[in-house]
Amino acid sequence: MQNKIEKVILLGSGALKIGEAGEFDYSGSQALKALKEEGVYTVLINPNIATIQTSENIADKVYFLPVTPEFVEQVIVRERPQGILLAFGGQTALNC
């Protein structure tokens, strides 16, 4: 019997900057859609309200918080995910 992952946190692309975040927003939103198709509950942390990732029905739950260790830790404690995805968030998520 395999253990099915039921809930993950995805660290979003963060604030838009010239030359940064656009491609990560797209890849992150595609990751969220794929996870949803697999029945995984997704929690997104992304302070940018102007991204595809934060659009309605992309993630199951969205936290509009900075992608910093302090805020991410609070969400981890509250949500108790089985995994954290960060490669889709670009440099902001990797730094965190």
KAPE-V266777 format. One record per run of one state. SS is the DSSP state (H for helix, E for strand, L for the rest). FROM is the first residue (numbers start at 1). LEN is the number of residues. If there is no record, write none. Layout:
BEGIN
((SS FROM LEN) (SS FROM LEN))
END
This chain:
BEGIN
((L 1 6) (E 7 5) (L 12 5) (E 17 1) (L 18 2) (E 20 1) (L 21 1) (H 22 16) (L 38 3) (E 41 5) (L 46 15) (E 61 3) (L 64 5) (H 69 11) (L 80 3) (E 83 3) (L 86 1) (H 87 9) (L 96 1))
END
